[in-house]
Amino acid sequence: PGAQDLAIVAAAMDMTGTAALGDRPLGELSAGELQRVAIARALAQQPAILLLDEPTSHLDLRQQLRIGEMLRRVAHEWPLAVMAVMHDLNLAARFADRLLVLHRGRLVADGPAPAALSAELVREVYGVDAVVQRPADGEPMLVIVRGLAPNSTDGLAAAR
């Protein structure tokens, strides 16, 4: 690798908070550290599109926020499209410019988080009673009111 390649790798490691892990064998890293290293490796390849499956899994709350903010920043500042599959609706609403919600293989919501996320949608898709709070200065936040909704069509609810 040339100097430019090493600079790209260093920048990706710095962005993901993995620079201090560079000398450690992968087998010694925690699941969260491995997750951040995987994202750094993907960024270092300088793709046009970054496809991520649960990019914040295995991360503590601080690292979830750090990675979410970093991914949003690179999506806005780089010539890079970021698409991530996420099950944490609060993180998705906080960092995504656009939410696409799938249920049983079909698209049930598409748009910016304030338009796409609703209590009715959460009940329909997840079978959970929730309230979607909409702070004036931020993205919507999902608050679980109680677990599984009565008469949910979800298999878990049927097994209650």
N, C-alpha and C positions, 0 to 999 in steps of 0.2 A: 504493500500500500504506500501511496505517496503522501506528501505533506497535506494535500487537500483532503484526501480520504481520512487521514488521522484527525484533522480538524473537524470534519463532519461527524465522526464517531464521538469525539470529545464533546461536541455541542449536543448531540443526542443524549449522551450520558449525563451531561449537566442538566438538561431539561427534565429528565426523568429521575434525577436524584440518585443515579447509579454510579457516579464517578468513583466513589470510594469502594465500590464492589469490583472494580476492574481486575484486581489481582487475585480474587478468590475463585476457586473452582465452582462450577455451577452446582455440583452436588452438595456444597456447603451452604447454599443460599436458601432462605425461607421461600415459601410459596409466593408471598407478596413481593419479595425481592426478584424472584424469577419473572413475575408478571411485569414488573417495571423494566427488567432487562429485555424482555421480549418486545416491549413497546419501543425501547431505545434502539434495538436491532432493526425494527421495522422503519423507524424514522431515519436511521442512518442510510437506508437504501434509497432515500429520497423518492418515494413513489408518488404518482399523481393522485392515487386514491389509496386511502388507508382504511382497510376493513378490519374491525375489531369485534371480538366476541367477548362480552363481559370484561372490558378493560380494567374495571376497578375491583374485580373479584380478588379475594385474598389480601386486600389492602385495608389498613386501618383507616379511620375516618379522615385523618390529616392527609394521608397519601391519596385517598379517593378524591378529595377536594383538589389537591395539587395536580394530579393527573387530569382530572376533568377540566381544570382551568387551563392547563398546558395544551390539551387537545383542542379546546375552543380557540385558544390563541393561535395555534399553528393553522387551524382551519381558516382563520380570518386573515392571517398575515402571510402565509406561504401560498404558493400555487398548489394546494393540496385539499382534496375533498376527504372528509372524515365521516365514516359511517360506522356506527357502533350498535350492537345488539346489547340492550341493557334491560334487566328486570327491576332495577331500583328506579321507580318512577320519579322520585324526588331528585335523584342525580340526573336523570334524563331531562327532566323539566328545567333543571338549573343550568345545564350546559349545552343542550341541543338547540339549534336554531329552528329545527323542524322535527316533530315527532310523527312517526308512523306506527300505529298500534295495530297489531295483527291478532285475530282471534279465530281459532279453528281454520287457519289457512286463508282467511280473508281480511282485507283491510277495513278496519272499523273507524279509524280516525287518522287524519292527516292534516298537519298544520303546525303553527307555532304552539308552544306548550299552553299558553292561556286559552287558546281556542280548542285544542285537542284533548285536554285533560279535564274530566268531569267526574263527579261522584257516580253518575249513571254509568259512565264508561267503565269505571273501576268495578262496579257491581256486576256489570254484564260480562266483562272479560275475566275478572279474578274471583267473582263470587264473594266479595268482601265489602262490607259497609264502611264507607269512608266519607270524609269531608275534604273538599279541596279548598284550602284557604288561598286567598289571592291578595297578598300584601301589595300596597300601592307602589312600593319601591323595589319589588323583586318578582321572581318567577313563582308560579303556583306551587304550593306545598301540599302534599297528601298527608292527611292525618287519619289513621285507622280508628274508627269508632268502636267497632267490635270485630271479632274474627269473621268466620264464614257467615254470609248472609242467609237468613231463613229462606228455604225453598230454592237454594242455589242449585244450578244444574251441574255444578262441579262434582266429580266423582267423590272427592273427599267429603263434601257436604252430604252426599247421599249415604255415605258410610257412617254418619254420626248416629 
